Amino acid sequence: MQQITHTLFGHQEVKFSRAAVIEYPRRGLYTLCFVVQPVNGRLPPLPEGYTVVLVPTSPVPASGMVILVPTEEVIPLEISVEDALKYVVSAGFLLPEKPSGSLTSLPQKAGPSA
């Protein structure tokens, strides 16, 4: 409990390096996430090729969950972490002002093969 309290309310800052999306909770559905920036090597060593992300819940992003995702499956977004947080807290109502590469830049599925 003491470590959790110190992490949440202490001097250490939790930082996200970027906003991204991952295909979660199943194929074809995408979830906004934040790539967790390691804090002075305090995260345990990850298996090679994996990234730690926080999948936030709305409207309280801190109640989300931490997931280890294969790095190649993390799709970075061209929006700031702050804009992505506004999006989550507003339950999707506040979209980023400049949508270039925003929440619509997901991979396109190939059509049915002939």
N, C-alpha and C positions, 0 to 999 in steps of 0.2 A: 504494500500500500504506500509506503514511504517513497519508493522509487516512482510510482505512478504519479503521486501528488507532486513530487519534485519536477517530473517531466512536464506535467500539465501547467503547473503554476510557478515553477522555479525560474531560474535565470536562463536555462537552456531553451533555445528557440527551435521549434519544429519547422523545417523548411521543405518545400516542394520544389523540385527543379523545373517542372513543367506540368501543364495539363495534357491529358492524353485520353484515348478511348481504348478499351479492350473488348473483345467479343466475349460477353458474359451476360447472363448466366447460361446461355446456350448459343449454338450457332445461329447466326442471323440477327441476334440482338446485341446491341452495343451499349456499353456503360461508360460514362465519364469517370475518369480516375485522375489521381495525382501521383506523379512519380516521386517517391520519397528520396530525398537527398540524404545520404549517410552522414551521420553526425560524428565526426572525428573517429571513424572506424569502430563506432560502438555497436553497429549492427553486426550480428554474427555473419561469418563468411557465407556467402550465397553460393549455391551451385553455379558453375560457370554458365553464362548465357541466360541468367535470370535477372529480373528487375523487381524491386519491391514497389508496389503501388497501394494507395489507399483508395478504396471504392467508397465514396461518401454516401450518406443517406440524406434525404431532404426532409425537413429544413435544417437539420443539425448535422453538418458534415463530420463533426468529431465522433459521431456514433457509427461511423462506417466500419469497414473491415479491411485488414491488411492482407494482401494476396501476393504470392510469388508468381510472376508471369514470365514465360519465355520472352526474352527481350525482343525477338523479331515479331512478336504479336502485340507489342505496345505501339499504338499509332499516335504519334505526337500531334497536338493541335497547335495552330498558329494563333492562339489567344493567350492572354496573360493568366496566371494563376488567380489573380484577383477577380478577373471577369468570369472565370470558371466557377469560383466560389459564389459569386453573385447569382450565377445561373442555378447552382444547387440550392442555395438558401431561398431563392424565389420560386422554387419548384418548377423551374423552366420558363418562367415568365419574363425574366430579364435576360435577353440575348445580348451577346457581345455587340458593341457598336459597329465594329468593322468585321463583317463575317468572312473575310477572305481566308479560306482554309479553316473555317470554324467548325461547328458541329455537324456540317454536312459533307465533310471531305472523307467519307468512309469508302473502303474498297468496294468496287462495283462487282457484283456477282456475274460470272459468265452465264450466258444464256444456255438453254438446253442444247446438247450436242445432237447433230443430225445422224 
